Amino acid sequence: MKTYSLLIGSLCLLSLTGIAQTPGKKRPISPKDMYRLQTVSDPQVSPDGKWISYGLSTVDTTKDKRNSDLWMVSWDGKETVQLTNSPDGESRARFSPDGKYLSFVSARQGATKGQIWLMDRRGGEAKKLTDLKTDLEDYDWSPDGKKIALVLRDPDYADSAKTKVRKPYVLDRYHFKADIKGYLERSPVHLYVFDLATKKLDTLTTGAYDETSPVWSPDGQYLAFVSNRTEDPDRNENTDIYVIAAQKGAQMKQLTTWTGSDNNPAWSPDGKRIAYLRSTSSSNFIMYDQPVLCVVARDGGEPTLLSKSLDRPVRTPIWAKDGQSIGVIVQDDRQAYIGQYTLDGKFSKVTSGNRVFSNLSASTAGNWVTLMSEPQVPGEVYAIESGNSRRLTHVHDAFLEPLELATVEGYTSKSKDGTQVSNVLYRPANTPAGKKLPTIFYIHGGPVSQDEFSFDLTRQLLAAGGYAVVAVNYRGSNGRGIDFTKAIYADWGNKEVQDILGAADYLVEKGIADPDRLGIGGWSYGGILTNYTIATDTRFKAAASGAGSSLQLSMYGIDQYTNQYENELGAPWKNPEKWLKLSYPFLKADRIKTPTLFMAGEKDFNVPAAGSEQMFQALRSLGIPTQLIIYPGQFHGITVPSYQKDRVDRYLQWFDKYLKPKNL
């Protein structure tokens, strides 16, 4: 165990603004710096409020993978302690209710399944608590510290093949495949209670349905959890909150009946109420939605919808320790702030500004612990006291110290139909006033997400290559209200493209973007929109489409979105005209003049590689410069560090080739 003391003084204060700029000693960020960037995650406050645990992920360049260890920082920020240093990695750290121990999940000692381990928070060797034979999905300590609720994959459905040749997949589900998980047989997850003293594992729930997200009542007698118990859960996104006594053979009670989604239950400190998040929509498919904060009595009844009038997504409901209010993270236009609701519905902002908060946790003193990121500072752990933020960790100081990062600013553009669109603009450091820059529009995925005033490594790396980089929060993004998000329903590649072109027109008009050197790219829905845009407009001289698709008709049955397709578009045989209309980038590929780089993960079931392969083949047949990159063994998200660097290297090489010709 290593202990570090961090001095709270002028040196640390400089890190809050990205480290003092010393002329001549800074350099642009480069793709090699991707190996240096660490990731802070999952801050958890100890019961006495004196310590905060967190995960710290680093890159092991020898093994070409990321590894996560556990750390703690004191509430005053003066002491930082590394708790683990294992090549196997640890995650989901939680303090025991008495605060003496820290539990975590790890597949140490060559284990094939993650197990719960326990260590003294003062240090020492961790001891394995469980010997599970099936997948551990989640866990939660009982208030007295004697038991742990577990969410486990049903062992009756585990593959029992003893040879290296896996049994054939037997599939009869409506939703039969998912990214990372692969092909989905019927293998539900259920609730169990593990007794720490006896090591006995009691089964609480059985059957064909999943039960997830267990949380103990303050008296330790009950568990609230989430389940979809409709006739065929694969065909809808309904979930409800249930309660069950924490003993074998108990009967569950349904608390909510909304036909949409109810999730994220959190007991009030007195055990009389449960806060949770509810979908705005009650339909079977709720992609274009924003969660609403609700409170229901522990015995059920009509819920109180606290944030219904806010018209912004809220998440991470956390009760204040006095039980008089509930903290949430609110996603607003390009930012995410901490808000607080009293039980009678009064709302107040706890934080504000162009920054992004996440992972909320409450302290015993009524303050909060959170992760916070700013445009030039990656996420760090902060304490929030009376609305004021105080930085506790300084993980990224060494990373930032030699770097000269891009400037980041917001701007608003107008689409041709008059819609106001919020954007974020990155420009290389020290760009002379009035200089036109080659400009890359790097489009976010989702589509229901947004680009925010937080640290964005990919856009910083592109800007360091000499480009203005633009993040467009097109219609379909969140943070602007439910109507803005729902505007693209069953109308993909139309309004979003208008918004991207409007954002480009604005920068050209202002003399920021060189109209002859425009590029576009993105991943997932960002790749899909790249394809839609270059099939609509020829102004872009280079494109990089990652994990995208264009022939939407061919995606039916090969990706994981069948429920969305049938609810939003109708089945292809019922509404072929709609499917063909949305497939226009492929069916009108002969209109594309933009040299395009296509990329995909080999094992992606979210947006399968076939979508990129089809577009590559079309442009190759048409004689348009193109290239296809397939990342071996990767799913929708590229996780191998060398592949992550390779992707950015290829972005820069491709855009440099077409946006920085040698004769300019």
N, C-alpha and C positions, 0 to 999 in steps of 0.2 A: 504494500500500500504506500502510495506517495502522497504527501501533503504539500500543498502550495499555499502561501499567503499572498493575497493580492492587495497592494497598497491602494487605498482610496485617496487619490490626490490628483495633482495636475496631470500626471502622465496618463492616468486612466480616463480622465475627463476628455483628453484629446481624442481617445478612441471613439467617443460618442459621436464625433463629427467626421469619422473616417480617418483619423490620425492627421496631425499637423502637416501641412504641405511644405516640404523643404525643397527649394528650387534646385534642379539638377540631379536629384537623387531618386526621383520616381520613374517608373517605367510603365508602359501599357500592360494590361493583363494579357496573358497568352493561353492557348489551350493546355500547355503544360501545367499551368496553375490549377487546372481541374483536379490534379492529384493532391494538391495542397489543401483544398477546401474541405473543412470538416462540417458536419451537420449536427446541430443541437436539437434534441427532441424530448417530448413527454415529461415536462417538469411536474414533480409531485411534492407537495408540502408535507413535512412530518407532522404527526398529531400535535406536538408541542409548538409547532410553528417556527422552530429554530433552524431547520435544515430543509433544503430543496434538493431532491434527487433529479437527475436527468440523464438521458442517453447521449453519447457522443460517438458519432460514426466517422471513421477515418478510412483512407484508401490504403490497402496493402498492395503495393505495386508488384511485389514478388509473386503473390498468388492471384493478382488481378481481380481483387474483390474488395468490397467494403466490409468493415468489421466494426461492431458497436460495443462499447464498454460503458460502464456505469460510473457516474461521478455524483458528488454532492457539493453544494455551496451553502455557506451559512447565510442566515437571513440578512445579516449586515454586510454580506459580500466580502468579508475580510479573509475568509478561509475557504479554500477549494480542496476537495479530497477525491482522489481517484480510488474507486472501490474495487473495480475488476480490471484485469489485464489478461484476457483469455483469447486465444485464437478462434474460439468457437462462437463468440459473440453472445451478448445478453440483451434482453428487451423486456418491456412491460414491467418495469420495477415498481413495486408498491410497498409502502411502509406497513408493518404490522400495526394493529390498533394501539398497542402500548408504545409504539415508536422505537422499540429496542432493535427491531430486525427489519431487514429489507428482503423482500422476495423478488424473484425475477424468473424469466423463462429462458432456458438455454438447452441446446442439444449437445451438451458436453460429453467428453469421454467416448466419442464415437457413436453416441446414441442416434437412432434414426428418427425418434420422436422428441419434440420439445418437452422438457420436464420443468416442474417448479423447484427452484432452489431457494435456500434461505441462508442469509449471512447476518452476522452482527453488524449493525450500522457503524460500529467503531472500527471495523476491519476484521481480518482473519479469513480463514478458508470457508467457503460456502459449502453447505451440506444439501444433498439432494433430498427433497421431500417426497416426491412422487415417483412411481415407476409405471407410467401409463403405457398401455399397449396400442393406443389409438391417438388420433390427432387432438391436441388441446387447442381450442379456439379462443377461450377467454377465461378469466377467473376473477373472484372478488372475495376479500376477507370478511368473515363475520365480525360484528362489532366487539365481541369478547375475545377475538383472536384465537379461538379454539377450532374453528372450522373454516374451510374455504369452499365456496361454490365454484364448480367447474362447468364449462361447456365443452363436451367431448363428442367426437364423431362416434356414431353408434357402432360398436365393435361387431355387431351381427352383420354389418354390411361391408366390413373391411375385406380387401382382397386376400384370400388365404393361399394363394399360389406359393408353393415352396421352391419353385425353380426360377431361373432367371427369365423364363418366357412367361410374360403376364397372360392371365386369362383374357379371352375376348371381352370387349366391352359389350354389355347387353343394355341397350338403350330403348326406353319406351316413354321417356318424359317429353313434354312439350318443349321445355327449355333444357336441351340436352348437351350444351357445351358452354364453356365460359373461359375467358382468358386466364391463364396461369393454372386454374384448376383442371382444364382440359375437358374431356368427355365426362358428363355428369350422370352417373348411375344414381339410383335411389339410396342415398346414404345420409340420413338426417343427423342433426346434432341435438343432443339432449342435455338436461341439467343433472348434475351430480353434486353431492356434498361429501367433501373429504375431511375426515377427523384427524387432526394433527397428532393427537396422543396415540390413537389406536391404529392409524394408517388405514382405517376402514373407509371404503368408498360406497356410499349409498346412492341408489338411483332414484331421482325425483320424478322424471318424466320419461315416457316411452312412446312408441308409435311412429306414424309416418310423417309427422310434422317437425319442423325445426323450432327449437326454443333457444333464444340468444339474449345477450345483454343483461345478465342477472345482477341485481343490486339488493343488498340486504336492508331490511327495515332497521331503524335505530335500536329496536329492542331485540334484534336477532332472531325473531320468530318467523319472519316471512321473507320471501324473495319476490321482487317484481321482475318481470322479464317480458320479452317481445316474441310474438309468434303470429304467423299467418295460418289460420286454421280454416280457410275457405276450401271449397270442394277440390279445386286444383290451384294451389298457390303459384304455379308457374305461369298462369294466365292473367295474373293481376299483381299489383304492388301493394296490396292491403297488408298491413300489420297492425296488431293491437297490443295494448298493455294488459298483462295478466298478473295475478298474485297467487302464490302458493305457499302454504306452510312448509317450513324447511324440515320436513320429516317424511320418511318413506311411506308411501301409500296415500299421501295427502291429495286432495282434489283442488284443481286450479279454479280461480274465479276471474272472469273477463271483466276488466274495468272500462275499456273504451270500445266503441262500436262504429267509429268513423270508417267508411268504406275505402278511404285513402290509406295513408300511412301514419301510424302513431309509433314513435320510437324514442330512444334516449331517456328512459325513465330515471328520475332522481328523487329520492325520498326527502321530505322536509325533515329538519332536525328533530321535531317532535313526533314524527311518524304519522301525522294526521293527513298529509297530502302527498301527492306525487306530481312533480313537474315533468313535462315531456314535450317533445316536438311533434307537431301534426302537419301533414301536408295541406297546402291550400286547396288542392283539387281532390275530389272524391272519385275520380275516374280510375279505370284499370291501369292507365299508363300516365305517369306523372313526371316525365322528364323536365318539362317547363314549369317548375314549381319553386316555391320558397317556403321553408319551414316556418311554422307559427308556434310561439311559446304558449303552452297551455298548462293548467293546473287542474287536477281532479282529486276528489276526496279518496282516501284509501279504500273505501267501500264502493267506489264507483259513483255514478250519477252524471249530471250534466257538467262538462268541463267549463272552466273559465278561459277564454282565449285572450291572453294578455297582450300579444303583439299583433293582433289582427289588423289594426289600423296603421301600423308602421309601414307596411308595403316594402319591406326589405327582408332578406333571408336572415334568420338568427340560428345560432348553433351553440353547442356546448353549454347547456343550462347547468348552473352551479348555484346551490343555495348558499346564501350568507350564513355564517355560523349561528346568528341569532334567529334565523328562520323568518325574518321580516321582509326579505327581498331575494331576488334571483338574478344572478349575473349571467350575461350572454355575450357572445361575439356577434356583432351586427356587420353584415357585408353591405357597404354603401359604395357610392361611386368611386372606384379605384382605391378604396381603403377599407379596412376592417377595424372597428373600434369596439371597446368594451362598453356595454350598456347595462342598466340595472332597472328591474321592474319591482315595484312594491306589489303586494297581493291585491290591492285595489286597482291595479292597472296603471299607476303613475310611472312614467318612464323618465330616466335621466341618463345623460351621457357621462361615463366615468372618464373616458379618454377621448382625444380628438387629434386631428392632424393628418398629414400625408404619410402614413405609416400603416403597418398591418400587424394586428394582434391575433394570437391563436393559442390553443391549448390552455384554457383557463383553469385555475385551481384556486380554492379559497384557503385563507389562513385563519387561525383561531382569533386573530385580532380584528377580523372583518375586512382585511385587506385582500389583495389578490396577487397571485403569481401567474405569469404568462410568458409566452414567447413573443418577441417583437422584432420585426424587420423593417428597415428603412431602405430607400433606393440604393444607398451605397454601403449598407451594413447588413450582412446576413443575420439570420435569426439568433438572438441571444435571450437568456433568461432575465426577466425584469420583475421587480416587486412594484406593485401599484398601491400607493398609500395616499388616501384622500385625493385621488385623481392624478397624483403626480407619479411619474415613472422613475424608477431608480434601477440602474443596470447592476445586475449581480454577477454575470459571467463576462469574461473577456476572451472567449475562445478564438475570435477572429482577428485579434490585434496583430498577431504575427503575419497572418495572411494578407491583411490590408496594408501593412506598413510600407512595403516597397512599391505599391501599385498606384497608378494614376488612373482613376476610373472615369467613365463617361459621365457627362452631366445628364440629369434626368428632369424632365419637366412635363407638365400636362398641357394639352390643348384640346379645343373643341372644334369639330368640323361639321359641315352641313351636307347631308346627302341630297341627291337631286329632287327627292320628294319633300325636302325641308326638315327631315329628322336630324336632331342634334346628336352627335356621337362623341363620346369621351375617349381620348387617346392619350398615350404616353410616348414621349419622344426622347430618344437617347442620342447624344452627339459626342463625338470624340473630345476628350479634354483639350482645352486651348484652341478650339476651332475658331478661326478668325471671323469676326462679324461680317455678314453678307456673303460668306463663301457657300456656294452651292455644293452639295455633297451627293455622291452616289448613295442611294437610299434603299434599304431593305425593309419591307413590310413583313414582320415575323408574326404570324397570326396564331392566337391561342386556340386550344382545343376545347372540347366540352360537348356541345357549344355552351352549356349553361355553367360558365365560370367567368372570370374576368381577369384582365391584367391590372395590376395594382402598383401602388407606390411601395414596392418591396424590392429586395435585392434579386436580380434576375441574371444568372450567370451566362446563359446563352446570349442574351441581348448585349450584355457587357462585352463579351468576347467578339461579337460581330462589330460592335462600335469600335473596339480597339483595332479592328482591321481597316479603319478609315471610313466607316459608313455611318450615316444617320440611320437609326433603327426605330421602327414605329410599331407600337402595339395598339391595335384597334379593338375597342370594345363594341363590336358590331351588334346589331339587334339579334337577340338570342342569348346575349350575355346577361349575367345577373348584376345586382347592385344598382339598378335603375328602376326597379318596380316590376310587378308581375306582367303588366301589359307589354313592356319592352321585351321581356324574356319570351313571352308567348308569341311575339310578332312573326316568328318564322315557322310557326306550326304548319306542317305539311307543305311548306313553300321554301325548301332548302335552296341555297345558292342564288337567291334573288335579292332580297333586302340586304343580306350580309355583304354581297358583292357591291351593291350601291354604296354601302357605308365605307368599304375599303377604298373604292374609287374616290369618294368624297374626301376621305382623309388624305389621299394622294393629291387631289386637286388643290387642297388648302396649302400643302407644303410647297408645291410648285409655284402657286400664286405668291407666296410669301418669300420666294427666293431661297428656300432652305434645301429643297430637293432638286437635283438635276433631272429634268424630265426625260433626258436621253439615257439615264443610267438608273432605272428603277428595277428592283428585284422583289420577289415575293417568296415566302416559304412558311412552313409550319408543320406541326405534327398532329396526327389524329384528325379531329375536325378542322384543325388548321391546315392539314394536308388536303383534306377534302375541299376546303374553301380555296386553297391554292389552285386546285384543278378547275373549280368553277370559274375562278377569276381569269385564268389565262385562256379559258374557252370563251370568255365574254369580251375581253379587251386585250389588244395586242401591245399595249404600251410597255409591258414588263419585258425586259431584255434577258432575264434569267429567273429561274424558279427552282425551288427545292421542296418537293412534296414528300413528306414522311408519313407512313402509316395511313395513307389516304385511300379513297375509292372514288369511282366515277360511274361505272355501270351499276347503278344501285339495284337494278333488277336482279343482277347476279349475286348480290349479297344475301338475299333471302335464303335462309337455311345454312349458310356457311359462316355467319358471324353470330353474335350473341344477342341480337336485337329484334328477334322475331315478334316479341310482344309489342314493342314500339311500332314496328312496321304495320302490324295488323290493326292496331288501335289508331294510329295516326294517318296511315296511308290507305288502309284496306289491303286485303290480300291481293297479290299480283293478278290472280285470275279474275278478281272482282273489279279491279280498278287499274287495268294495264296502262291506260293513258297517263295517269299520274306517275306511275313508275317510269315510264319512258321519258316523260318530261324532266324528271329529276335525274335522269341518266345522261343529260345533254353533254357533259364534258367528253364522254366517250363517243357518243353517237354523232357529235359534231367535232371530233378530234381534228378533222381536216382544216378547221378554222384556227387551230393553235399554231402560233409561230414562235413561241418562247422556248429556248433551250431549257430542258427540265431534267433535274436530278431526282430520281425516285429512290426511296429507302423504305425498308420494312424489317420487322422481326420475323425470323423464320417460323416461329411457333405462335404467332399472334392470332388469337381467336376473337379479339375485340374488333379490329379492322384487319382482316387477314391479308397476307402478302399478295393474294390474288388481285386485290384492288390496284396495287402498285404495278404488278406484273402486266396487267391488261393495258394500263396507260403507257407503260414503257414500250410494250409491243406495238401499240398503235402509233406512237411517235417514231419508233424505229422504222416501221413500215412506210411512214410518210416522209422519212428523210430529215426529220427535225432532230438536231443534236440532243441526245439523251443518254442516260446511264442509269443502271439499276444496281442498288446495293442491298444485299440481304445479310442481316446480322445473324450468324448461326446460333441456334438455341435460345434466341431472345423472344420474349413475349411482346406485348404492346409497348411496355416501357423498357427502354434499353438500360440494363443495370450493370453490365460488365464495364469497369472503368475505362479500359483501353478502347472499347467500342464507343463509349460516350465521347472520348476525345477524338476518335476517328470521325465521328459524325460532324463535329464542329470543324475539324480540319477540312473535311470534304465540302462543307458549306462554304468556307472561306475560299477554297481553291476554285469552286464552281462560280461563285459570284465574282471573284477576282478576274476569272477568265473572260467573263462576258460584260462586266460592269466597269472594268479597268483596262480597256484595251491599251496596248503598248503605244499606240500613236497619239494618245491623249496626254 
